[in-house]
Amino acid sequence: MQLHHIAGSLLLLAAGAHAADNETPVPPQVKVSGLRVDQRQRETTTSIVVNHEDIMRQGDQTLADVLKRLPGISITGVPGRGGTISMRGLGNGYTQIMLNGEPVPAGFSLDAIEPEAIERIEIMRSATAEFSNQAVAGTINIILKKTIRRDQRSVSASLARQAGVDTPALSATLSDQDGGYSYSLAATLTRNRMAASFNDLEELSNASGALVEQRRTAKVEATRTDALTLTPRLNRTFAGGDTLTWQGFANLRRVDKIHSEDESAQLGPHSEYPRNQNHFAANFVTLRSDLNWTHLLESGAKLETKLGLSHNRRTGTFDFDGMDVDGKPSGRHHVDSGPSETSVTASGTYRHPVGEHHAIALGWDASHAVRNEDRNETLFDGSGAQTGSNNADYRANVNRLALFAQDEWQVTERYSLYLGLRHESLSTSSRANAANAPDALDLRSQVWSPSLQSRYQLPNKDVLRLAVSRTYKAPPLSQLVPRRYTNDNNNNETNPDEQGNPHLRPELAWGMDAAYEHYLGAGALVGASTYARRIRDVTLFHLFQQDGEWVEAPFNNGNANVYGIELEAKLPLSPKLDLRANMSRNWSRVDSVPGPDNRLENQVPFTANLGADYRLPGAAWTLGGNLNYQAGGPVRQSALVLMNTSPKRELDLYALWKMDTKTQLRFSASNLLHQQSFEAHEYVNDQGRRYRISQTPTSATLRILLEHQL
C-alpha cells in the first residue's frame, strides 16, 4: 500500500473526528515548560527532565530518535536505525539505563518501549546513593506513564515508510478514577518492516605493501518484527495518605530476519562460503511487575518499599547455509537457543526530616537474578551429513545487595549540600550443564561509593553546581562466561570470534562534575558544564590466535582518563518561537594503548543539536525540526588494531496540526540527509595489513501519526 493512500485515509479519519467534535474552536495554547526549569533550578541533586510533550514533539518512531537530541547523549550505529545509547560518548556499560528507577536486565531492548508509553525521561549526570552507582558516564531513567486522568480514552494510529517498506502502529490508552482508586492501561501494536543493503570491501597486503587479496561482498537483509506492548497501572490511596501502586510492563515480539551475502574475489582466494544465507527467527517475551507501597509516619517521615519481578526470554532458531561460488551447498549450521533471565528485586527507603534544614534517607536495594542459556549447535557438510555438534548450556546466578544513606542539607539560604554513601556487593556464579560447556564461575566484588553534590545560588538566581562521586562498571555476564561465540564464515583479524573472560574485575572510577546555569525567566536557560573521570582497571579487547582461529576477548588493562564539556540552551524567543541547542565535546586517553587516537573504544568525541519550534498564528499548526551531528573518526584498540567510523548528520522535520481540543495530526520526516554510513577495521603488524570496511546506504523515514481523545 502506498504512503499517500494511507495518508489520505488518516486525513479522512481526522476530518471525521474533527467534525464529530462539533467544530469546537481551538483555544489559545499556553506553554508551562518553565515549571520544569524552575524545579531544576531549586533542586540540589539536579536532573534534566524531558516530559511527555517533548518526547512526542517530533513524532518519533523509536526511543533512540528521541534520546539523540538530548544534551550529552549519542546513539552509535547506522543513522535512522537506532543503536547503542551513551552519555559523554561512552556506551558499553558505562551509561546506566533504568526503567522506573530499576536497572534494565541484560538483553533488554529499548526498542520494546514506544515513545507513546513514556511519561518522562530523567538524565542524571552525577551519581546519588539511592540509585545504583554503576553509572560512570551517568544515568538515563525512563519513567513509564504514571499520570492518571479521570475518564480518559485516547487512540492513535501511525504509518511510517522507509526504503519503500511500511511500518504501521496502533496505540490506545484508557484511565479513570473513583474515590481512592485509579487505573490506567496503555497498549501499542506495531508491525515493523525493514530492508537494508550493505557493501563490504576486504583487503590483505603483505609486508612490502603489495595487495595479495581483495574481496567485495554485497549483503542484503530483510527484517520483520511484530510487537505488542502493554503498560497497566493500578493505584490505591488510603484515608491516612498511604498509597499502594502496581505498575506492569509486557512486551511480546516476533522477529524474523533473513541475511544473504554474495562475495566476489577480485584478487586471491574466496572465503570458505563465498555465497551464504542465514535465517534468524525468534520470539521475545519481556514481563515486569512492580509493587510500591508508601507509608506516611509521624513528624513528616515516610517509608517507601518496592517489590519487583521481571522475566526475559528468547526462544529461537538460527540457520546458516553456506555455498560455494557457483551456489552449490557446502555446509550448514543449525542453532537452537533459548536464553532466559528471571529476577526479583526488593528495595526500601526511610525518609525523615531533621529540623528545617536536613532530610535524612536510609535504605536498601537487593536483587537476585537467575539466567539460563540453552544453546545447541549442529554442523552439516554440503551433502547434509552431520559433521559435529556442541552444547553450551549454562545456568548463572547474580546477586546484588546495597545499603545506602544520604542527607540533603540546606546549609544557608543560597547554599545546599547533598551527601550520600552506598555500599554495593555483587556475586556471580555459573555452572555448565554439559561436559563441553564453559567452566564453573564464582566471582565476588564489593564497592563503597561516596557521593557529594552541592548547589550555590548567585544573587541573580543563577546556579553553580559541583559534584564528586565514585562509580563503577561491573562486567556483564556475557563477558565473564568463557564461552566462544563463533563466526560462521571468514574468521580473520578483522572478523574474529568472541570469548568471555572469567577473571574480569569491575572498573572503578572517581569523577567530578561542575556546572553553571544561567536562568533567563519564562523557561529560558543557558548552561555550561564540565566533567572528568579517572577509571581504574579499564576493560580492553585483546586480539589473539587460538587453535588456528582469531579470537577477541576482554581483559583489564590499566587506567583511562575521560573529560569533556557540555553546553545547553533553551530559548523561548517569543510566545510563538522556541530555540534549543546543545553541544558536547568528549576526550579520553587509555594509558596502556599507544597514541594517537587511544581513546576509549566507541567513545563519540563530539555531538551537537540545533532545533526550533514555531507556532503559526491561530495555534492550530506547529512546525519545527532538529539538526543532529555526531562525530566519528579513528580509535585505536591496541598497538595493532585500529577502527574508524563515519560521522552522522541527521535532519528531522515535523508539523503538528491541532485540529480541535481532542484531535491532532503529526507529520514527521527523519534522516532527510540519508548519508551513507561506514565502519572500518584495520590490523597491521610486521607481516602485513588486513583492512575491512562496511558501507551502508541509509534512507529517510516518513511518518504520519493521528491522535484522538475519545
Summary of the structure (lengths in Angstrom):
residues: 710
radius of gyration: 26.6
end to end distance: 27.9
largest distance: 83.5
contacts: 2384
relative contact order: 0.13
helix: 7%
strand: 63%
